Amino acid sequence: MVITLSREAESGGDEIARLIAERAGVQLADRAILERIARRAGLPVAQLAVFDDLMPGPIEGIIAEWRSSVSHDLYLRRLVDALLALEREDKALILGRGAAFVLTDPGTTHVRVVAPLPCRLARLIERSAAPRAAARRLLTRSDADRARFVRHAFDADINAACHYDLLVNTAELPLEDAAELILFTARRKAARRLLADESPKDLLSDVLRFRRRPRFPRVSEAVWRHCERCASGFGP
């Protein structure tokens, strides 16, 4: 079972992810993804953190590349490799990183956790005692950073509901109930995938979809070309 979970800041997505991972006995892949990329690149995690789940500005990007010799495009290719590896392992909850725009296995469940801004503001102020204006700026910046990352990396709108199997609003729904709802959906979807009998024609279709860019692309051109090379057996 694989679940990707995208979330708005202070929507409760992080807490929900931990609950699901504990109850399902799956790996919570958050910082572990960055650690995989760092090991493969032979670099400290701190040098890659500037690229993680956000799109750095022009100056920040130049400085990061100079310090680590890793470009944002290289980071994205390594990110795709790490996400695909987690999907193959078939026992993970992947938090953020645009995973819903990379993973296409029919058994993978894609979830987006949201909440109205006043609700998220109240949570942040209660948790951190930050002034309301500062809390609002923090939430706005966090949401904008994640949206910019997905738009640049995967040419997609992070808020478009069509990318997800389940959209969960935690304004009134307790986090425990949200976790149970997501887990129920993921188990049902994974079970249907395991029970599906594929004909040779279906298998051929599955292979060909990796050679043909989708009508509604989930990834940027650079990342799509990388995926094509991997599917063709030429490697990264």
N, C-alpha and C positions, 0 to 999 in steps of 0.2 A: 504494500500500500504506500502510495506517495501522495502527499498533499503539498500544494504551494499556497502560501498565505501572504497576501499583500494587505497592508493596513495603513490607515491614516494615523498620524501621530496622536497618542493618547486615546485611541479608540478601544484599547484593551486587547489589541491583537497580539502583543507579546505575551500577556498573561494567558490568553486563550491557547496560544501555541504551546506554552509549557504544559498546560493542562492536558492537551491532546497527546503530546509526546509521552507524558507519564502514563496516561490511561491506555494508550495503544501500544506502548513499548517500542516506539520508533525513535530514531535519532532526530534531535532537534538541530537542524543544520542552519546555523546563523553565522557566527564567527568561524565555525569550522570550514565554511566554504572559502573564506579569505585565507585561512591557514593552508588549505589544499593548494590554492593558487601560489601562495608564497613558497611552499616547498618545491613546487615544480619550477618556479622561476629562480629558485635559489637566493631569495631575498628575505629580509626581515618583514614580518607582517606590517610593522609601522610604516614602511616605505610604500606599501600598496593601499593603505587605509584611505588615502586621499581620493582614490578612484571608487571606493566601495559604496555602492548604492546611491551614488550621486554623480553628477557631471561637473567636474571642476571648471572654473572660469578659465579664460585664455592664459592669464598670468600664472594661476595656480597650476594649470596643466603643464606649462613649460617648466616651472620649477620642479614639479614632481617627476617629469621625465628626465630632467637633468640629474636629479638626485638618485633616481633608481634605475635609469636606463630602460624603463618600461613605459610604453605609450598607452594611452587609453584604449586604442584598438587592440593592442596585445592583451591588455587586461580583459577586455570583452571576450576575446577568443579563449583565453584560459578559463574565464567564468563559464562560458558555454560548455567547455570540456568537463568542468567540475559538476555542473548541473546535470549533464547527460550521464555522468558516472553515478551520481546519486539516484537518478531515475532507474538505472540498470540494477542497482542494488535493491531497489523496490522496498525500502523500509526507512522512509525519511519524511519529516515535515520540514519543508524548505521555507525559510522566512525571508521575504523580500527578494532582492537581487533580480527582479524581473523574471523570475522563473516561469511564470505563467505564459510568457511570451517566447519561451524556448522549448519547453517540454510539450510534446504532442501525443504521447501515448494515451490511448482511449481510457486506460485505467487510472490515470492521474487526475486528481481532483483539484480544481483551481478555485480559491476562495478569496474574497475581498472583504475586509472588516472595516466598517465606517461608523461614524457617529456625528451628529450635528456639532457645529463649532462651539456653541455655548456649553454643550455637555463636555466636550473635550477641554475647553478652557477651565471649567469648574474642576475637572479631575487634576489638571496640571497645577492649578493654584493650590488645591488642597494638598497635593503631594509635595510641592516644592516651596509653597508660600511666596511664590514670585508675584510681583505686581501685575495687575491685569494687562496693562499695555505691553509689558515685556513678555508675558506668557503668550499673548496673541501674536506678537512678532515671531516668537520661537516656533509656534505651530505653523504659521504661514510659511516661514522659511523651510521648515522640515517638509511640508507637503510639496512646496515648489521644487525643492531639491530632488525629491523622489520622482515627481512628475517629469522633470527635465531629464533625469537619467533615463527613464523609460522611453521618452520621446526621442532622445538622441541615439540610444543604443538599439532600440527595437522599432522605431518609427510607429509608435502606438500611443494611445491615450490611456494612462493608468486608471482613469476614472470611468472608462467605457465599460458598462456592465456586460457587454457581449463577450468579453474576454474571460469571464468567470462562470463557473458552474453554480456558485452560491454567493450571494451578496448579503452580508449579515450586518444589521444595524444594532449596535449595542446600547442605544439610548435608553431603552426600556428592558431589553433582554439581558438577564444576568449572564455573566461570563461563563459560569459553569454550564448553563443551558446552551449557550452558543457553542461551547466546546462539544457538547453531546450532539447537537444538531449537525455540526461539521463532521464529526466522527461517524455518525450514522450514514450521512451522505457518502463519505469516502469509502466506507466498508461496502455499501451497496454497489457503488460504481466499480470498485476493484473486483467484487464478486462477479458482476456481469461480464467484466473483461475476461476473467478466468473461465467462465462457463461458455463463452462465445465460441462456436465452432466455425473456424475460418475455412473457406474453400480456397483452392489454388488461385482463383481469380481475386479473392480478397487479399491473399498474401502478396500477389503481384502488385495490387493497388497500394498496399502498405509500403512496398519497396519504392515504387515510382513516386510516391508523394515526397520522398526525400530528395528526388532529382528535379522536382518542379516547384518553383516558387509559388506559394499560395496566392489566391486572389486577394486576400487580405493579409499581407505579410506581417508576421510577428517579430521579425528581426530586421536589423539594418542591412544594407547591401554588403558591407564588409563581413559581418558575421554570417550572413547567408552563404556567401562564397566559401567561407571556412567550413561550414556544415556540409556543403556540397563536396568539398575535397575529402572530408572525412568519410562521407557516404560512398565515395568512389574508390576509397582505399588508398588515397595518396597521402593521408595523414595531414597534420597541421602545417 
